Amino acid sequence: MSLGKKKVLIFIISYKASFRILDVYKKIPFKDLGKYNIKILLSDDNSRDDTIKYAINIKKKEKNIFLNENKINIGYGAHIKKCLKFALAKKFDYAVMIHGDGQYDPRYILSLLKKFSNNENISAVTGSRILRGIKKVYQGGMPFYKLIGNILLTKSFNLLLNTSFTDTHTGLWAYDLKSLKDNKFKLLTDSFNFDQEFRFMNVLKNRTIKEIPIETKYGDERSQLHIKYAIKFFLNSIIYFFIKNRLFSSKKFK
């Protein structure tokens, strides 16, 4: 890798993504990212379909690609943690997470990374589907029940924790890896609520998570806002309120 360039790992996590993982890879704006040293990690969570075949074919044809195939399904949170551990071990400066189902467009990667150059206290940057307004989100194809659920849960999180996020359920993240060197993220949940716990961990540490406006594609992607997830998200937010106000202690969030 060239001296002076920040090292960035773009990790594409997949579960039953099939051909979509190739589509996502092809949309990565490598030319626009020329000021960075880019490597790609294709990581599949034991899909048991043809996803890994597409990933292997990409690796055969392209350079600068790492490939990981989990032998068992370890879960959304555990999968992200595994990729972040890999990025830290390989001494990358930043990591960007893209879902392999094609819902989130890789063209926003540069906008995510640019935010880090403006503020040393930014630990992460996320893509917000709501930042440009609810009307545009609905016109963009987000199912109505998802939109309402997103708004209500985000508002409850903000109200309880005195934050101002617009989209607490986004799947597009960029991480400043120096903020993860304390390895506290390893204590977070292995479940779908990993992003929520990660967000709260940074709130407690007074670290900034910035948002950029994005548009998303809704079709036959696999991600869903499940009732179980939504209930857990709301209950977690209440628990976080007690932890933040020192009414309750937690080893995970010391």
N, C-alpha and C positions, 0 to 999 in steps of 0.2 A: 504494500500500500504506500502511496505517495506521502512524503512528509508534509505537514501543514494542513492536510485535509482532515476534517472530522470523519470518523468512521461510523457508519450507520448500518445496522442490521435491520432489514425489512423482513419480518417473519409473517408468513401466511399460514394461519391455522385453519385446518380443514376437518370436517366430519361429513362424510357422504356428499362431498362437493362435486365429484366426478369431473366432467369437462370444464366446469366453472373455474377450477383452479388455474387452468391454462389461460382462460379469458382474463382472469385477474392479473396473472403474471404479465401478459402481453400489454396490459394497460399501464404498467409502471413506467413513469416518464423519465427514463434513464438519461436522456439528453438534457432535460431540465435540472437533473440532479448532479451535473458534472462537477460541481464544487465539492462534492462529498465522495468519499470512498464507500461504495455501496456493495453490500453482500446480501444475498437472499437465503432465507431458511424456509424451506417447504416442510411443514410439520403436520402430520396427519394423526388423528386420535383414533386409530384402529377402526377405520370406516367399514371395512369388510365389503366394499364394492370396488369399482375400478378407479377410485381417486388416486391411489398410490401409483397405479400404472401411468397416469398422466404426469404425476410428479416425477417419476423416474425418467420418463421421456424428456421432460424439460431439462433435467439435470444432465442427460446425455448430450443434449444439443447446445447447452449454454454453459458459460463459465461463471465462476464466483457464486456457486450455489451449494448450500448445505442441504442435506435431506435427513429428516427424522420420521420414523414410523413407530408410533407407540404400539407395543405388543398387546397391551390391553387398553381399554378405554379408561382414561384417568380423570376425565371431567374437564369442564371449561376452565375453571380457575387453576387447576393443577397443570393444565396444558400451557397456559400463559406463563405460569411460574417457571416451568421447565425451559421455555424459550428465553425468558429473561435471565435465568441462571446461565444459559449458554452464552448470551450476549455479554454478560459480565465476565465470564471465564475467558472469552475471546478478546476482552478489553476494547469493546466498542464504546463509543461516546454516547450514541443515541440508538434507540430501537423503536421501530414503528410496527404496530400490529394491524394487519389487514385480515378480515375474514375471507375464507376461500369460497364463500357462496355467491360472491359478486354483488352483494347489496351495497357495499361501500367502495367508492371509486378511488383507485390509487392516484389519480391526478392531483389529489389534495395533499399528497405527501410533502411536497415542497413547501406549501403553506404552513403545514404543521411544524416543519423543521425551522422555518424562518423565525417563528415565535421565540425560540430558545436564544437567539442572538440578541434579543432586546432586554432580557431580564434574567439575572443569575439565579433568582429565587424560584423560577418556574421549574417544577418537577415533571410536569406532564402537560400535553396539549391534546385536546379531544375535538372531534368533529361533531358539531351540533346541528341536528336536523330542524330544530325549532328556532334558531337564532334569526332567521330571515322572516319569521312570522308563521303562524299556525295555518293560514290560508294556503300558503305555498306548499306546506308539508302535505296537506290533504289533497291538493291538486296533483302533487307528485306521486300519489298512489298509496300513502300509508293507510292501512285499514283503520277505520274510525275507532274501533275498540282499542287499538294500540295507541292511537293518538291521545285519546282521553286518558287511558291508563298512564301513559308517559307524563302527561301534564300534571295529573293529580299526584302521582308519586314524586315527581320532581319538586312540586310545590311543597309537599309535606316534608321532604328532605331539607329544602331551603328554610322553611319556617322553623323547624326544630333545631337546625344547626347554624342558623344565621349566615347562610351562603346565598349565592345568586346564580347558580347554574341554570341553564335553560334545557339541558338534555342529559339526564343522569343515566340513560340507558344506551348510550351510543356504543358502537363496537369498533370505532376508529380511534386509536390512541397512538401518541408518540411519547416516549419516555426519555428523560435525561438520566442516564444510567448512574451518574455520580450520586444522585439522590437515593439510589438503591443499594449503595455499597454497605450500608449497615445491615443489610439482609433481613430487615424486619418484614418485608413483603412475603417471605417464606412462611410466616405464621398465619397468613390470611387463608380464607376458605378455599377449598378445591372446587366449589360449586359455581353455579351461574352468578352468585352474588359477589364474586371476587372483585369486579369493578367497583361495586358499591363500597366494599370494605377498603379497597385501595384509595378511593376518594376520601373516605373518612379518615384514614391514616394520615393523609396529607393535610387535611383540615386541622387535625390535632397538632401537627408539627408546624402549622402556619406556613406551609408551602403552597405555592400558587399552582392551580390547574387552570390553564387558559382554554378558551373555546374558539373555534373558527366555524363560520357557516358552511354547511355542506348540503348537497342534495343526494338522495339515495334512490336506488332502484328497487322496486318491490315486484316480485314475481313469484317464483317457486322456491325461493331461498328457504333454508332450514330454520333460521332463527325465529323464535316466537316469544311473546310475552305471556308466559304461563301464569295461571292463577296462583299456583304454589309459589312461584318466584315473586309475584307481586305482593302477596301476603307477607312473605319473609322480608321483602324490601321495606315494607311499611313498619313491621315490628322491629327490624334492625334499626331503622331511623329513630324510633322511640328509645331504644336501648342506647344508641349513640348520644342522644340528648342527655341521658343520665350520666354517661361516662364523661362527656365533655364538661358537664357542670359538677363533676366530682361527687355525684350522688351514688355512683356505682363504680366499682373498680374492675379492671379487666387485664389479665396478663398479656393478652394479645396486643392491647393498645396502650401499653405503658410508655 
